[in-house]
Amino acid sequence: MNMLRKTVCAIALGAATLAAPVMTTTVFAATVAASEQQATANLVKHLTNIRSLSANFEQTTKVTNPKAVQKKGLGSQHMNHTFKGTMKVARPGKFYWETSSPSKQTIATSGKTVWIYDPDLQQAVRQSLDDQVANTPALLLSGNTSEIMKSYRVTQPNKAKTYYTLYPKKPDGVFESLTISFGANKAPSLMILQDSLGQTTYINFSNVKVNPTLAASTFNFTPPKGTDIIDQ
């Protein structure tokens, strides 16, 4: 479930620049943040133009606060990971996230049930797409835009640049902040998540296709014969 919350879709697209203000040889351009109302409207505009999306991803998690991680009882296996794979999303509430390296895992939902499949363990976890699951990064790219805005406070640190930092309105969220950046093709190019465990997760996307035709069957999942199914 942690992977679902941190990735899906979570879903976190060609590296984007989150740099400081533009500098000339003699003048520093002033950075002007958008108001929360402006930031929200700008983000909604970006998201509503995306009905479906497909991309390759590279997800890296780095530890920014090792003491916090150790305090939670997590060891080195939880630190500094890089995963690669593909993802597809479609509104409303459909996503498919498949990790291919260094190990395989599939996360899929057609809008009602979430499947998390680990072929190495021959195990599939089946969960309802309830409010807790819906309040995740996946909601940004596959959910209902009006519902998204109810879940997050939106900021745009530089109104001249298309990146936004979101803060969950509920204190029990799985992350403390989420930054999403849009590239020249108006598609998400990067997600950065910071969580309470002292970890920062970067999700870069490449080969991004906006509004491709995706068959409904793309998001259906049927466990292979012999799979151990766990209901949660």
N, C-alpha and C positions, 0 to 999 in steps of 0.2 A: 504494500500500500504506500510506503514511503516513496517508492519510485514513481507511482502514479501521481502523487501529490506534487512532486518536485519536477516532473517532466511534462506530463501531458499538457498532457497535454498539456497541463501543464501543462507547452508548450509553449518556446523559449525560444533570424533567418538571413551567407556572405557576411563577413564581419562588418560591423557598423562602428562608426567613430563616436565615442562618448567623451570627446575631448573638451578641454577648456575653451574659452572664447578665442575667436580668430585673432591672430596677431600679425601686424605688418611690421616693417622695420622701425617704425617710429610711433605707431599708435596701437593701443589695445582697444578692441571693440568691447563695448559694455555688454554684459550679459543681463538680459531682462527676462525674468521668469513670467510665465503666463499666470493669470489668476486661476484658482481652482475651477471656476466655472468655464473659463476658456479652455483649460487643459482637458477637462472632461468632454467638452464639445468636440475638440480636435481629435481626441482619441476615438470617440464614438464614430466620427466621420471615417477615420481609417478602418475601423473594424467592420462597419456596416457595408463597406465596399468589398469585403471578403466573404463570399458565400461558401467557398471551399478552398482547400489549400493542400499541396503536397510538397514534400521537401526531403532532402537528406539532412541529418543532424549529427553534430559532434557535441557531446555533453561532458563537461569537465567539472568535477567538484574539488574544491581546495579548502583546506582548513585555515581559517583566519584566526581562530582562537582555540589552540590545542587543549588548553586547560578546561575549557567548557566542554569539549568533546570527551575528554577523559572523565570529567565529572559525571557525564551521562553514562559512563560505563562502556563506551565504545572504543574499540581498538584500532590498530593500524589498517585493518581491512575496510574501515569506513572512511579512510582519508585518501584524498588525491586520486580520484578515479577519472578515467576517460572512457566514454562509451560512444559507439557509432551505430547508426541505423537509419531507418526511414520512418516518416510519419505522414498521415493523411487525416484531415479534419473536414467536417461539413456541418453547417448549421442546420437545425439546432441540435446540439448535444451528441454529435457522432465523432468519434476519433479512433484512429488505429496507430499504434506506436510499437515499432518492432526494433529491438536492439539486436545487432548482428555480431558485434565485437566489443569486448573480448568474450562475452558469453551471450547466449540467445535468451530473449524474453519477449513476450508479446502482451500488449495491453490493448484491449478493444472494447468498444461499446457502441451499440446502435441507438442508445438513448435511454434504455431502461436498466440493463444489466451490464456490469463491468466484469470482464474476464482478465485475469492476470495469469498467464501461462508460462511455466518454466519447463521446457522440454528436457533439460538435463535431469530434473527431478521427477519428470513425468507427473507433474502436479499442476492443477489449475484452481485458482481461487475465484469464487463467484460471489459478487456483491451487488446490492441494489445501488443504483445511482441516486443516492439520497442527498439531502442538503449538505451533509458533511463532505461528500465526495465532490459535489457540484461547486463548493467554495474552494476551488483549486486553480492553479495556473491554466489548466485545460479549459476552464470556462472562458478564458479570454479569447481563444481562437475558435471555439466550437459552440459557445453558449449564446443565450439571448442577451443582446447588448444592454437592454434596460435592467435586466437582473444583475449583470456584471457591475454596473455603476452603483447598485445598491450595496454591493459587497466591498467596494474599494473606495478609498479617497485618492483622487488622481492629482498628480503634480506634473508640471512641464518645466523643468529647471531653466531651459532656454527656449523661449517661444519661437526662435528662429530655427530650431533644430527639432526633428521629428523623433524625439525619444521622451519617454514618460516613466516616472517612478510611481508605483502604486503601493498603498499601505492598506492592509485589511482593516475593515472597520470592527471586526470581532477580534478580541485579544487572543483567542485560542486558535488562531490560524496556524497553518503548518509552516509559514514563512513570515518574516518581519517586513520585508520589502521585496518588490518585484519591479525590475526595470525592463521595459520593452522598447526596442528601437526599430524604426522602419527604414528600409533602403530606398534607393532611387525608383524602384519599380512599385513603390507603395506597399510592399509586402513586408511583414515582420522579418528582421534580419538577425536579431539577437535578443535573448532573454538573460537576465542576471537575477538570481534569487539569493537572498540572504536569510538564513534561518536562525532559530534560537540555539542551535547546537554549535554555533561558531563556524559554520560552513558557508561558502559561497559557491553557487553552481552557475556555470556559464553554458548556455546552449546556443551554438552558432548553427545557422542553416545555410545550405547551398542547394543549387539546382531547384530553386523555388518556382512553383507554378501556381499562379493565382486563378481561382475559379475554374479549375479543370473539371471535366465531367467524371464523377466518381459513382460507380454502380453502388446501389444500396447494399449489395452483398459484400462490399469491401469491409464493412464494419461488423458483419456477423462473424461469430466465432463458434465453432463446434469442436469440443475437445476430442483429440484422437482416441481411438479405442485403447483401453487400458489405462487411461489417465485417471489419477486420483483426484477427485473433485472435493474441494473444501468450501463450504458455505459460511459466509461471515455476515 
